[in-house]
Amino acid sequence: MQEIKMEIESLLHENAPDFKIAKALKKEIKSYFDTLEERFTDVSGRNFLISHTKRIDTFLQLIHKVAMRSMFEDYMPLKNNVPVALVALGSYGRQQLCVYSDIDLMLVYKKVPGYNCEAFIEKILYILWDTGLKLGHRVHEVSELFEVSNTDITIKTSLIESRFIEGSKFVWTEVENELNRIRHHDRQHYIETKIQEIKSLHEKYPLTMEPNIKDGVGGFRNANLIYWVGNVLYNVQRIQQLPATIVEDKEYKEFHLALDFLFKVRSALHLCRGKKVDTLRLEFIPQIARYLGYNDTKAGHMRFAREVTASLKVIKLYTSIWLNALAPNIPMPPALKPESSKENFRSLLQQLLNAADHPFVVHPTFLKALSKIPVPVTLRDAHYPLIRQIFFKPHSHDILQTLLDAGLLKYAIPPLKQVINLPQFDGYHQYAVDIHTLRAIGYIENIEDVTLTAIYNTLKPEEQALLKLLVLLHDAGKGRREDHHVVGVRLFKEFAPKLKLSEEQIRIGKNIVLHHNEMSNVAQREDLHSEQVILKFAANFPSKLELDLIYLLTYADMSAVGKGIYNDFNKRLLLTLYRKSLTTISHGEKLYQTSKRLKKENNLKRFEAFQRLPKSFQKKILSIPADLLFIKYTLKKILAIAEEAKSLQNHSYRIANEGFLTIEILRKENLDVSYLLHKLDRLDIVQMDIFKLFDDIKYFKITFNETIDESERPLLEDILEEALTQTHRLTLTHPTIREEEIFIDCDHSEEHAIMKLCCVDQKGLLSYMIHIFDGMGIDISSAKIHTKMNRVNDLFLIQKNGNFCNNTSRIIKELTER
């Protein structure tokens, strides 16, 4: 900087024209701005802003000097005698000028007959414009400042932030006198208007994971509000100068650390974007985190985002406390105040519980009392009965929000400790975990959906309390490497007994936490007309209470994400899933079978060989409709069948002839089962499985009660090839079956009917049945063939394609009449 000063002096000595001096200044200004990023690495936070402000001051002082020499040449008077002063306004006046923030300058003058002040000011502005320094300016005569301040509250605010830069100290003294008039004029109205202004900004910019760190909750305007109110009431230039009865030293230290961190964030945000930006978008976080020295990893980015949210909360807390201390007479709605000056956590919590029968807000003095109490490392046993009562109150949200605002929620609800301020970089959630969770509690206590309100009102008080606890803890497991559903179950299991929950409540709670995303995922991603989808979902929530709880939790969870997430479309989807699941849980046998399949599916998902498969193929395997395949077969066998089917060209088969004969067949197109069984009717079938897989592939496994001679293997292979490649006209012996030995249920499910056959075992029985089915175009999805003590007990799951249920009388006739 010394070099440019010397260069300017040299140019002035040479009587260089203004544009040449402005050109030198322009070059220096550009050079300075080009090095700001480097300077930021050396000095950041408020010190960086002060340094930047002083450098701008220096440029303006040089411009003033050039204008003085240009206007007065060799007859230049003392600058105090020229009735013009350069005054910084706004953030520039507060010495909080960020890199690309507006540089607000006011040129104030006093009308004196001996000076052409307007021409001098014009000279300053022309030089400023020639240097390329971007700023906003106002020009006022001293006597009009008071009148101007009353035209707009923003102008008044800007004026009370005035700071002298250069020019006449005599004029500045008069300006200060006017500023005192401005500060003291209608202070009550000014303070009330500024409070209302910031409330409106907070409604527009809530504390999301993309906060507006200037105008949003806990942003710089919060801090500036204390400065503005302190300035008009106490004429202080810094918050720290306020009386200790208002701003305690311990509070200020925490506040200052948070504010200085946010100054760093804002400066880095300006530098990385190359322009004025005040909203911390998620996509900016990696670059800004690097600027501030965080590890360039997801964990580093999360740590940075977490500290941003924490800092904004600190600013919000202390500014609300200090504002009340500064202006206790400002009208505010009735609020809960501490009952005495000597309070502890237990007494304050009891006061919150007493208030929570109705909606309430807490007074800043209550927040101050909470923030000052000594907090042990762990919650005392005597506190748990009070914590339990929170969830029985109709307005527990107000209690929990108060604890969060005071920084005590992680102490009151220990399972939430790891998720306080935790960001969620999933492209879906808009709020940090703790804020999202409390929003969800608010939606549960203020349900607008008529159907959900009716369901909620049917719950018993202890069930409503359980629901609130589940909503509060459903995401408590986030922020770990392990699946947050699983971690959440452990946290709930550990915390619930301390609140005296019953074993059944704990069982239900663990299940809801483990599957808390299931309803949203199924409703929005799966085919709700598929019975298998409904059965698999309902198997996780086998009672009406569990269905009610997951439905209500899902509504609250989705609503808390943000505006429009819970909408008419997914509202209908959720209701459809809920109603179909209610119907399904009344079919205990089917639900039990699906539950067994789900257990096998979950084991399969953890199976290392399965995890190595492509995700698309994993999904294809899990979508196989045959429950018996999952229930009967081992994980290795299921995978072996699926992988062979994936690479199947047309058909394949495998013959095992040890102990008893087993034939396994995979076919994509033809298999004349009746021909195959007819050719092998000398052998007794013990069991046959038919499973529909995927891509129109079926799997057959036929087990006989004896082996064949190895010399017969080639013949058997010929028979298999003929059955797989040709369709045969057969003349079969009619078996003896009575009508009462046949059971048909076409209401088994939306997609399938069942047929049971219990009769004497006889040769050609199965071949004859399947021959009839094939002739009528009946598609068997799965079959369980079992023979014992000379009787068959066969079960067929048949696809509803119109050919079976519309022809049941004909089928019975074909089977029973000879």
N, C-alpha and C positions, 0 to 999 in steps of 0.2 A: 504493500500500500504506500510505503514511503516513496517508492519509485514514481508512481503516478502523481503524487503530490509535487515532487521535484519537477516532473515533466510539465505539469500545469503551470508551476511557477515560471519555468523557462519560457513557455509559450506566452504567458501573460507579459513577461518582461520584453518579449519580442513583439508585443502588440499583435499577436496572431489573431485572425478573425475567429468569431464564436464557433463557426461550423467546424474549424480545424481542431479547436479545443474539445468540442463535443465529440468529434470523431475519436480522439484519443481516449476520452472517457468511455465511449461506447465499446471500444476494444477492451478496455480494462474491465468493464462490467461483464461483457461476454466471457472473458477469461475467468472472472470470478465465479460466475454461474456454472461454467464448465467444470470447475474444480470442487463444487459443493459436495458431490458424492464422496470424493476423497476426504474432504474436511469432516464429513459426517462420521467417518470411521474413527477419526481422532477425538471428536467432541460431539456428543449427542445429547438428547434430552433438552431440558430448558436451557442449558449452557449453549447448545448449538443455536437455539432460537435467539438468545441474547447476542451471540456473536454475529449472527446473520443480520439482526436488527441494527447493530452498531456499524456494520459495514455499509448498509443502506444509508444510515445517518451520515457516514463519511462522504459518500457520493453526493448526497444532497448539500452537505456543507461546502464541498468543492464547487458545486453548481452555483450556490449562493455567492461564493467568492468570485467566480467568473462573471456572474451577472453584475455584481458590485463594480468590478474593474471595468466591465464593458459600459456600464451606465455612467460612471463618474470619472473614469480614466485617472488622470493624475490628481484630481481633486476629490478623491474618495474620502468620505467622512467615516467616523467610527460607526460600526454596524449598529450599535445601540441607538444611534441618532437617526437611523433610517427606520421609520415606523412600520416595519414589516417583520413578521415572524413566521418561521416555518414550524408547523405543529403536526406531530404524528397523531393519528386517530386509530380507533379500533384495535385489532390485535397488534398492529404496528406500535400503537401508543402504549400497549401493555407490555411491550418487548417480548411478544409471543409470535412474532412474524414467522410463519412457515415458508418453505421454499417458494411455493407458487401461490401463496395467499395474496389477497389484494393488499397493495401498498396504499393505504389511505392517508393522503396529505391534505392539510388545511393551511392556506396562506391567509394570515390575518393581518390587517393593516389598520392604521389610524389616519383619518383624513387630516392632513396638515397642508396648508396652502403652499408651503415652501418645497414640497416634494410631490413629484408625479408618481405616486405609489402604483397606480394602475399600470403604467408603462414598465415600471421595475418588475412587477409581478408577471407581466406578459413576457418580459425578457427571460425570467426564470423558467417559465413554462415552455418557451420555445427551445431553450437549451435542453430542458428535460426531454422533450419529445425527440430532439436530435440525437440524444444519447441512446434512445431505444428503451429506456427504463419504463416499464409498464406500471402505471399507477393511476389511482383515482384521486381527483382533487376537488376541493371546495375553496372558494374565495369569499371571505366575509370581512366586513368592517367590524371592529370590536363592538360597537354599540348595537349591532343587530344580532349578536350571538344569542342573547336571551330569548328574543322573539322567535328566532329560527328554531331554537330547541323545543319550543312549544308546538311546533307544527307537526312533529312526528316523534314518536317515542324512540325509534331507531336512531334518529339524529341526536336526540338527547343522550342516549347511551353512548354513542360515538364521541360526543363532546366531553363527557365526564371522564373518558379514557385518555384525554389529551396529554401529550408530553412534548415539551419544548425540544426542538432540534437545533435551530440556528436562527439568527436574526437579532432583533431588538429585545433585550431583556425588559426594557421599559414597557413595550407593548405586551410582552408575556405577563408582566405583573398585572396589567389591566385585564388581560384575558383570564388570569386566575381569579380575579375579583368577580368577573362575570360567571365563571364556572362555579364559584361558590353560590351565587344567586341561583344558578340553574340547579345545583344539587339540592338546595333547600326548598325549591319551589314544588309544592304539591307532592311531597315525598310518598305519602300513603298511596295515592293514585298510581304513581310510577311503580312502586313495589308490587302492588296488586296486579298491574298490567303485565309486568315482567313475569310474575309467577304464572299467570294465565297463559302467557305466550309459551312458556316452557312446557306447561302441561299439554298444550296443543301439539307441540313438537314431539313430545314423548308418545302421544297417541299415534302420530304419523311414523315415528321411528322407534319401535319397541326394541328391547334388547334381544336381538336374534344372533345367529352365528355370522351374520353379515351386518355388523353394527355400523351406524353412522356415528363416528366417534366425535363429531362436532355437535350435531343437533340432537342426537338420540339420547336414550336413557343413560345417565352416568357420563355423558360426554362433556366437552369443554364448556358448553353453555351452562351446564350444572355448576361447574366451578366458577364460571364468569358471573353467574347470578349472585353468588356470595360476594364476589368482588364488587359488583355494581351496587348491591344493597349496602355493603360495608362502606363503599365510597360515598354514597349519598347520606348515610347516617353518621359515619365516623371520619370521613375524608381520608381514608387510608388508601395507600397505593398498592398494598399487598395484603393478602388474606392473613398472613402470619402476623401482621401488625394489629389485628383485631384483639380486643381484651381477652385475657386468659379465661375469664368467666364464660366466654362464648366459644372460643377455639382453644381446647386444651392441647398442651404440647404433644402428648402421646397420640392424640387423634390426628394432629397436623402432620406428624412424622409419617403415619401410615398413608394419609391423604396425599402428601407430597411425593412419596415413592410411587403411588399409583398414577398420579398426574404426570410425573416426569417420564414414566414408562410410556404413557399414552402420547406424550410429546414426541418421543422417539418413534413410535409407531406412525404418527401422522407425518413426520418428516420423511421416514422411509417410504411411506405410501406415495408422497409427492414425488420423491426421487425416482422410484421404480416406475411410476406411470408417466413422468415427465410433464405433469400438469396438476392442477388443483383437483384433488379427489378426497372425499371425506368418508366414503363408505368402503369398509374393508371387505371386498368381495372374496369369496373362497378361492378363486383362481389366483388372487394376488398373494395369498398367504405364503406359498413356498419362497417366492423372491424376497418378500419383506422379512420373513424369518431368517433368511440367509444374511440380509443386511444387518440384522440385529444379533448375529452370532449363534443362532440356534442350529442344531444338526439338521442337515438337509435330508431328513427321513420323515416318515409319517409320524413317528413318535415325537420328533422335534417340532414338526408343524402343529401337532396337537398340543404340545406343551406351550407353544407360543399363543395359540388361539385361546387356550385355557387361561393364560395370564391376562389376555386382553379382557375377557369376560369378568375375571376376578377384579381387575382394576376398575372397570366401569361400575361394578357393584359397590366398591369402596367409595368411589366418588358420589354415587347416588345416596349411600347411607349417610355420610358425613355432611353433605350439602343439605339434606333434609333436616338433620339435627341442628346444624348451625343456622339455617334460615329461620327456624322457629325461635332460636335464641336471639337472633338479630331483630326479628319482627314478630314478637309474640301476639301482637294485637291484630294481625291479619286474619280476617274471617276464614274459618274452615269448618267443615261439617263436624258433628259430635264425634269424638274419638276417645279411645281407651287410654287413660293415663295410669301410671303406676300409683298404687295406693299410698306408698310411703317412700321416703328417700333411702331407706335401708331394706333393699330387696335382695332375694336370692333367686336362683333359677326355679326352684320349686314353687315359691310364692308367685312369681311372675307367670309361670305356666298355669297355675291354678286360676289366676285372673283371666288368662286367655280362654281357659275352658269355661269359666263362668259366663264369658261374653259370647261364646260361640253358639248359643241357642238361636241367635239372630245374626244377620250380616253385620260386620263391624270393621272399622279401620282403627289402627293404633296411632296414637299421638307420637310425634317425634321424641318426646320425653320417654316414652315406653321403649322405643328403639334404643335410645341412649342408655337406659337402665339395663336392657338386655346385653348391649355391647360392652358394658363395663363390668359385668359380673365375672368373677373368677370361674373358669370352667375346668373341671378335672379331666384327666385324659380319657377316662371311660365313664359311662353313665352309671349312676348309683342305682342299686337295686330298688331303693325307695321311690325312684322316679318312674319305674316301669308301669305301675298302676295308673299314673297320670298320663303317660304316653298312650296306654291302651284306651283311655277315655277319649282321646282325640278323635278316634275313628268312629265313635258312637255319636259325635256331635253333628248336627245338620250342616254346620259351616266350618268343618275341619280345615277347609282350604285356607280360610283366613288365618287360622293358627299357624299352619305350615308355612304360609307365605311370610308371616311375621318372623318366624324362626329363620327362614332363608335370608330375608332382608338383613337380619341382625347377625348373620354368619354363624348361626347355631344349629342349623338343620342337621349337619353332619354329626353333631354331638347328640342331638335328641333322637335321631334315627340312624344309628351306626352303620347299617348296611348301605346307606347312601354316600358314605364318606368318599369313595373312589369316583363317584359320578358327579360331584359338585363341580360345576363349570366345565364339565367334560363335553367337548364338541363331538358332533356326529357327521363325519365326512362321507355320507352315503348318497348324496344327491337327492334325498327325500326329506329328511327332517330339516326344520328351519331354526330350531332352538337347541341350546345345550341340554343335556339329559335332565338336569335338575329342574330347569325352567319348564321343559316339555312335560315332565311328570306332574308338576303342580298345576299346569294348565289342564292336564287330563283330570285331575281331582276336581277342578272347577267345573268341568263339563259334566262329571258324574253328579255333582250337587246342583246342577242347573240344566237338567235334561230338557230339551225342547221337542224331542220326538215323542209323539203320543204313545206309540207302541212300546217304546223303551221305558217311558215313564210308568206305564201300567205294569211292566215286568218288574221294574225297580220297586214299585210299591207293594208287590206281592212278597218281596223278600222280608224275612224276619230282621229285627234290628242287628242281631249278631252276624247275619249274612250280609247286610249292607256294610257293616263295619269290616268284615272280611274282604268284601269287594274293594273298599277304599284302600285297605292295606295292600291288596294285590296290585291295584293301579299305581300306588306309590312305589312298590318294589319291583314291578315287572321288568324294568330296565336296569336294576341295581347291579347286575353282573357285567355291564359294559365296561370297556376300558382295559380288559385283560386279553391275554392271548387265547385263552380257552373260550369256547362258545358261551356267549353271555346268558343263554337260556339255562345251561347247565350250572354256571356259576350262580345265577340268580336263585336256582332251586336250593343250593347249599346255603346261601345267605338267608333265604326265607326260613329254611329248616332250623337254622341256628337262632334266628330272632323270634320266630313265632311262639315257642314255649315260654319266653320271657314275658309275653303278653297274655299268657294263660289261654292260648288257643287249644281246643280239643284235638285229639289224635285225628279225628275225621276231618276237621277243618284244616289241619296241617296237610293231610293227604290230598285234599281237594286243592289247597293252595299251591302245593308243589306241582301238581298236574297242570294247573292254569298257568303258572309261571313258565313251566317247561314248554308249553304249547301256545304261548300268548300271541304269537304271530300267525297261528294256523288259520284262524277264521278269515282274516284279511287276505292271506295268500290264496286260500282255496276259493273264496268268493270271487276274487278278481282274476284268477289265473286258470281255474279249472272249469270243466264242463259240469254245471250244476244239474244237468239232466242225466248225468251218468250215475247209476246206482252205486257203482263201485266207489266213485268219488265221495258220495254222501256217506256210504258205510264206513269208509276209512276215516272220514272226518268225525263222524259220530262215535266211532270206537274210542276216540281220545277223550270224549266227553259223554260218558255213558249214562248220566243222570240229568234230569231237567235242571237241577240247581247248577250243575257245571256248565250246561248250555247257556243258562241265563247269565252266569258270571262272565263267560268268555264273550258273549254277545255284547254285554254292557261295557266290558273292558275294551273290546275292539272299537266300539263307537267312541269312547273317550279318547283312546289312543290315536285314532285317525283324526278326530276333531282337533286334538291338541297340536297336530303337525302344522296346521295353518289353514287359512281361509280357503274354503272350496274343496278341501281334501275329502271331507265327508259330505257327499252331495247326493242328489236324488238318485243318480245312477247306482252308485255303490250301496246306497241305502236299500234299494230294492234287491240287490244281489245278496246282501247280508241277511235281509229278512227271509228271502227264499231259502238260503242255506239253513237258517235257524228253524224254519217251519218244517222243511224236509227232514232235518235231523231229529226234530221232536217226534215225528212220525216213525222214523227209523229206530229210535231207541226203544220203542215198544216191541220190536221184533228181536227178542233176546238171543235166540239161537243164531240168527244171521250176524248179529252184532258180535257175539262171542267168537264166531269163526273169523270175522274180519279183524277182531282184536288179536287173535293168534297170528294172523297173517302180518299185521302191523309189527308185532314183536319180531317176527322173522325178517321183515323188511328193515327194521332198525338195526338188527344184527348184520344184515347184508351191507348196509351203508357203512358200517364200521369195518367190514371185511377188506383187508388190504388189497386183495386181487380185484375186488369190485371198484375200489377207489382209484385204481390205475386205469380203469376204462374211461373212454371219452364221456363227457357229461350227457351228450345226446343219447348214447347207448345205455347209460345208466337209467335214464328216464324211460327208455323204451322197455327195459327189463321190468322196472317197477310198475309199468302200465299193463303188464300181462294180466288179463282178467281172471285167470284160473287161481282161485284161492288155495285149492288143494295142492297145487304145485308147490306153493310156498310152505304150506303146513306140513306136507309129507316129506319133502326132499331136503337134503342137506344143502348148505350154502354152496359147496363145491359142485354138487350135482346141478343145481339151478344155473350156475354160471356156465358149466360145461354145455348144458342144453342150449342156453341162450347164445353162446359164442358159436356153436355149431350151426344153429339156425341162421345166424347173421351172415355166414359165408355160404349158405345153402344155395345150390344152383336150381335143383328141382326136387330131388329126394335123396335120402341116405337111410341106411339101416344098420343095426348092430345085432349080432346073435351071440348070446351067452348060453353055454350048455353045461354048466357045472352045478350039480345038485338038482337043478331044475332048469327047464328051458325058459329063457326070457328073450323077447324080441322087442327092440326099440326102433321106432321109425319116425323120421322127420319128413314131412312131405309139404310141398308148396301147392301142388295141383291135385292130381288124382290119387286116391287109394281106395280100391274096392275091398273094403273091410269084410263085407259079407262073403265074398269069394275066398279071401284069405282064411277066414274062420271055417268056412265050409270045407276047404281042402285039409284043414288041420283038425277036423271034428273028432278024430280018434283020440286026440289029446284033450284032457280036461283042463279048462281054464280056471285058474284060481283067482286071478285078479287082472283087470285091465284098466289102465288110466288113459283118458283122452283129454288133452289140454290144448286149448287155442292159445297160441303165443302172440306173435306180431307179424305184420306183413302177410297175412292170410296163411301163415304156417301153423300146422298142427303137429303135436307130439303124441305118439302112441307108445304105450308100454304094455305088452301082453305077457303075463306070467302063467306058465302051465305047472301042473303038479308033478311032472316027470321030465326026464331028459329024452333026447333022441340019440340014436346011434350016429356016430360021427360020419358014417358012410352016407347018411341021409341028408347031411348038410347041403351038398350041391342041389339036391331036389328042393329043399326048403328055400334056398336062394332063388331057384327058378320060379317057385310059387310067388315069392315076394316081388320079383321083377314083374311077373304077369299082373299081380294085384296093383302095382304102382304105375303100370303103363297101359292097362286095358280095363275096360268095363265089360262084365260078363252077364249073360242071361242065364239065370239059375233056376232049376226046379228043386225046391227045398221041401223037406218034410215039415208039415205043420206041427208045432209043439202043442202040448196040452197045458193051457193056461186058463184059470178061472177069472171072471171079471173082478171078483173081490181081491184078487192077488195083484191088481194093478191100481196104483194110486197116482193121480195127476193133479198138480197144483199150478194153475195158470196165473195165480196171484202171488207167486213166490217173490217176484220183484218186477220192476219196470222193464227190465231187459231180458229176464230169463224165466222160463217155466221149469218145473221139475217133474220127473216121472220115476216112480219107484216100482220095482218088480220083485215080488217075494213068492217064489214058487219052487216046485221040485226041479232039480237039475236034470237036464236032458240034452242029448247030443243035438247040435244044430240050433239050440235055442237062441244064442246070441247072434249067430249068423242070420237067422230068420228075422229077428227084430231089426237088425241094422239094414237088412235087405228092404224091409218095409219103409224104414226111415229114408233110405236113399231114394226109393221110388217116389216118395212124396216131397222130396226136397227139404227134409228136416235136418237142421244143422246142430250137431251135438257140440257144445262148447267144452264140456268136460264130462267124464264118466268114471264111476267107481264100481267096478265089477268084483263081487266077492262071493266065493263059493265055500260052504262049510257044511259038513254032515249031510251031503247030498241035497242041499238046498241053496238056491241062489238068493243073494240080497243085492240087487243092482240099483244104482242111483244114476240118473242121467240129468245133467243140467243142459237145457235146450234153449237155444236162442229164439227169441220171439220175432220171427220173420213173417208171421201170418200163416205158415204152413202147418204148425203144430196145434195151437190153441183153437184154430178154426176147424180142425179135423179130429178132435179128441174122440168123438163117437165112432168115427170110421176106424181110427187106430185101434180102439178097444175091440171093435168088431173083427178087424183083420187078425188080431192076436188071439181072440177067444173062440171064434167060430171056425169049425173045420169043414 
